[in-house]
Amino acid sequence: MDLFKKCEHLTNVKTAKEKGIYPYFHQLNSKQGPQVVMEGKDIIMIGSNNYLGLTSHPEVIEAGVKALEKFGSGCSGSRFLNGTLTAHVELEKELAEFLNKEDVVTFSTGFQSNLGIISAIAGRTDYILCDKENHASIYDGCRLSFARMLRYNHSDMEDLERQLKTIDTEKSGILIVTDGVFSMSGEICKLPQIVELAKKYGARVMVDDAHGLGVLGEHGRGTAEHFGLENEVDIYMGTFSKSLASLGGYMAAKREVCEYVRHVSRPFIFCASITPSNVACARKALEIIKREPQRIKNLHHISNYMREGLKRNNISIIESQTPIIPIYTYEDEKAFIACKMLFDRGVYVNPVVSPATPAGQALLRTSYTATHTEEQMDKAIKEIAEVLQIVAKM
């Protein structure tokens, strides 16, 4: 059988393109922001993870330009060998201080961070307890680790404990890993209960805070700060591609744990280091987060404003406390049609369809930015309400 035979059978993609409702790979003609130019159209962007609105901040851009001029376009090697800049080390120190952890290891992407952390920490004799709705990078990190992965039902603490009871803790280490904020639903994990179970069964806790940093907690330190459990989480993982307006990822933990990962993590050792401009942009974004905590308040204000507006229009959403607000269309094709109609009306949203959601639970994933205005939200609410009414009758 020809290896490429499977490539001929993307029938759902072909069908969506033929119907003119294929929703992916729209091209931006401008910077990422609350309003963008996409394929020549002015678009209200409510499908981005630019939570604090820093990707187009002039200080962030200036920092990236200066780093490009000083260090060049890349490092031409891994952190392990010739690719460590003074700026990498400074970023790690600044993040560790901000997150109240002893040390930080940075990775070239957020996805790679989960691969690198989990595969290094968990081995063949260990167990990983994984929420069923965790990010794909967590699942791939589990596979790369060769540890035995046990999936517990989403945020189901009884199921988590049931599976913990089956493990012989004398012979195996245990890592419980969860998204802090689940990326599709915007739900916050049940961290207090997870920490309690971890203590009871001698497990370690890792929180993927990609969507929590800059979003949750008084200072934006994420899910653990939100719950007052910063000393109870063993490993934080996060990304620079969201609130930190750059590209890359990190692990924050005790110093000996970070040092271990630096020396055994294959995705860390064998990958080129983060580019100088990305490091500088992340550092500047972190500086602004510390300097301007009002951005976090603005983010929650605009998210709540949108949430209440959608509910006033009887639009079915998944409730959350975060800037991720999923809107039900239920059927996959209706999600594609709604995305197309909204794009034509000047509003960008993301479709989430099976298998990313259960069949019959298709969503429009919307997400918000601290720099959105109420006027932009009023426009978006109006268009969403009208489009969903039309789609519902199809």
Buried (B, 14 or more C-beta within 10 A) or exposed (E): EEEEEEEEEEEEEEEBEEEEBBBEEBEBEEEBBBBBBBEEBEBBBBBBBBBBBBBBBEBBBEBBEBBBEEBEEBBEEBBBEEBBBEBBBEBBEBBBEBBBBBBBBBBBBBBBBBBBBBBBBBEEEBBBBBBEBBBEBBBBBBEBBEBBBBBBBBBEBEBBBEBBEEBEEEEBBBBBBBBBBBBBBBBBBBBEBBBBBBEEBEBBBBBBBBBBBBBBBEBBBBBBBBBEBBEBBBBBBBBBBBBBBBBBBBBBBEEEBBBBBBEBBEBBBEBBBBBBBBBBBBBBBBBBBEEBEEBBEBBBBBBBBBBEBBEEBEBEBBEBBBBBBBBBBBBBBBBBBBBBBBBEBBBBBBBBBEEBBEEEBBBBBBBBBBBBEEEBBEBBBBBBBBBBEEBEEE
